Amino acid sequence: METFDVKILDIRMITHNVRSYTIEKPAGYIYSPGQATDVSVLKEGWDKEKRPFTFTSLNDAAVLEFTIKSYTDHDGVTNRLFTLVPGDMLQIGDAWGTIQYKGEGVFIAGGAGVTPFIAIFRNLFSKFSIGNNQLFFSNRTSSDIILKEEFDSMLGNNFHNIITGEQTANFYNGRINKEYLQRKISNFAQPFYVCGPDRFTEQILQALNESGANAEALVFEK
């Protein structure tokens, strides 16, 4: 796999623990919405620590963008990323990933698992092709919702927020389970896109299978 050393050009806060990193784009670099690459921090002791992150920019942009949640409870790669500033260097590899748009359907995300869907929705929105796609987005608190205003703008009433760790009058309080999905969705023959922590993904896929979803129409990172 080819690797590329790239400079961080800009960093922007998205939520209290999520930042958007704008970085240099290598000449001829190609990827599609939903894909990811392996990233490492080019600082002593960290250059071999590669982690996968999804592109949230579109391929026709002059730069690359990642939207990354940092877990500051331990000194891992995401915590190290949170200490970086413009001018610091990263290393990326080739693009990879199985989450790609297969047609209008239902997107189900848990926390930072929404990142593959950001570029997919941005791409559809730029082409006036957002259609009737829906996003069900589960977070622990309302302050954890990534890019809420942008999703509101792109999806309108088809953007559904589910909050698991606090009581709020603004959003549904609970979890995405089979009962919830069956209340909200009438057509289980359409494509379903699922991304989140491993346990979240397993539970959602099981609920969809038990609800009659077509296994070939389930899109997730295998």
URKA-V997678 format. One record per pair of residues at least 6 apart in sequence whose ideal C-beta (glycine too) atoms are under 6 Angstrom apart, sorted by the first residue. I is the first residue (numbers start at 1). J is the second residue. D is the distance in whole Angstrom. If there is no record, write none. Layout:
# URKA-V997678
i: [I | I]
j: [J | J]
d: [D | D]
This chain:
# URKA-V997678
i: [1 | 1 | 2 | 3 | 3 | 4 | 4 | 5 | 5 | 6 | 6 | 6 | 7 | 7 | 8 | 8 | 8 | 8 | 9 | 10 | 10 | 11 | 11 | 12 | 13 | 14 | 14 | 17 | 17 | 18 | 18 | 20 | 21 | 22 | 22 | 23 | 25 | 25 | 31 | 31 | 31 | 32 | 33 | 33 | 33 | 34 | 34 | 34 | 34 | 35 | 35 | 36 | 36 | 36 | 36 | 37 | 37 | 37 | 38 | 38 | 38 | 39 | 39 | 39 | 39 | 40 | 40 | 40 | 40 | 41 | 42 | 42 | 46 | 49 | 51 | 53 | 53 | 54 | 54 | 55 | 56 | 56 | 56 | 56 | 56 | 57 | 57 | 58 | 58 | 67 | 68 | 69 | 70 | 70 | 70 | 71 | 72 | 98 | 98 | 99 | 99 | 99 | 101 | 102 | 102 | 103 | 104 | 104 | 104 | 105 | 105 | 105 | 106 | 106 | 107 | 107 | 107 | 108 | 108 | 108 | 109 | 109 | 109 | 109 | 110 | 110 | 110 | 110 | 111 | 113 | 113 | 114 | 114 | 116 | 121 | 124 | 125 | 130 | 134 | 135 | 135 | 136 | 136 | 137 | 138 | 138 | 139 | 140 | 140 | 141 | 141 | 142 | 142 | 151 | 152 | 161 | 162 | 162 | 163 | 163 | 164 | 167 | 177 | 178 | 178 | 181 | 182 | 188 | 188 | 188 | 191 | 192 | 192 | 192 | 193 | 194 | 194 | 194 | 201]
j: [93 | 94 | 94 | 91 | 93 | 26 | 92 | 89 | 91 | 23 | 24 | 90 | 24 | 89 | 21 | 23 | 86 | 88 | 22 | 22 | 86 | 19 | 21 | 20 | 19 | 20 | 146 | 69 | 70 | 69 | 146 | 67 | 66 | 63 | 65 | 64 | 63 | 64 | 55 | 59 | 95 | 100 | 119 | 120 | 123 | 99 | 100 | 116 | 120 | 95 | 97 | 52 | 53 | 54 | 97 | 92 | 93 | 95 | 50 | 52 | 93 | 51 | 53 | 90 | 92 | 47 | 49 | 50 | 91 | 80 | 89 | 91 | 80 | 77 | 77 | 66 | 68 | 115 | 116 | 119 | 65 | 67 | 115 | 118 | 119 | 64 | 65 | 122 | 123 | 115 | 81 | 112 | 78 | 79 | 82 | 78 | 79 | 221 | 222 | 116 | 219 | 221 | 120 | 191 | 219 | 191 | 131 | 132 | 133 | 190 | 191 | 192 | 134 | 192 | 117 | 135 | 193 | 136 | 194 | 204 | 117 | 137 | 195 | 196 | 138 | 196 | 197 | 200 | 139 | 195 | 196 | 137 | 146 | 195 | 154 | 130 | 154 | 154 | 158 | 155 | 159 | 160 | 176 | 161 | 162 | 176 | 145 | 164 | 165 | 165 | 166 | 163 | 168 | 159 | 159 | 171 | 172 | 176 | 171 | 173 | 175 | 173 | 207 | 207 | 210 | 207 | 211 | 211 | 212 | 213 | 217 | 208 | 213 | 218 | 219 | 201 | 204 | 220 | 220]
d: [5 | 5 | 6 | 5 | 5 | 4 | 5 | 6 | 5 | 5 | 4 | 6 | 5 | 6 | 6 | 5 | 5 | 5 | 5 | 4 | 6 | 6 | 6 | 4 | 6 | 5 | 6 | 6 | 5 | 5 | 5 | 5 | 5 | 5 | 5 | 5 | 5 | 5 | 5 | 6 | 4 | 6 | 4 | 4 | 5 | 4 | 5 | 4 | 5 | 5 | 4 | 5 | 6 | 4 | 5 | 5 | 5 | 5 | 4 | 6 | 5 | 6 | 5 | 6 | 5 | 5 | 6 | 5 | 5 | 5 | 4 | 6 | 6 | 5 | 5 | 5 | 6 | 4 | 5 | 6 | 5 | 4 | 6 | 4 | 5 | 6 | 4 | 6 | 6 | 5 | 6 | 4 | 4 | 6 | 4 | 5 | 5 | 6 | 5 | 4 | 6 | 6 | 5 | 5 | 6 | 5 | 5 | 6 | 5 | 4 | 3 | 6 | 5 | 5 | 5 | 5 | 4 | 5 | 5 | 5 | 6 | 5 | 6 | 6 | 5 | 3 | 6 | 4 | 6 | 4 | 3 | 6 | 6 | 5 | 5 | 5 | 5 | 6 | 4 | 6 | 5 | 5 | 6 | 6 | 4 | 5 | 5 | 6 | 4 | 5 | 5 | 6 | 5 | 5 | 6 | 4 | 5 | 6 | 5 | 5 | 6 | 6 | 6 | 4 | 6 | 6 | 6 | 5 | 5 | 5 | 5 | 6 | 6 | 5 | 5 | 5 | 5 | 5 | 6]
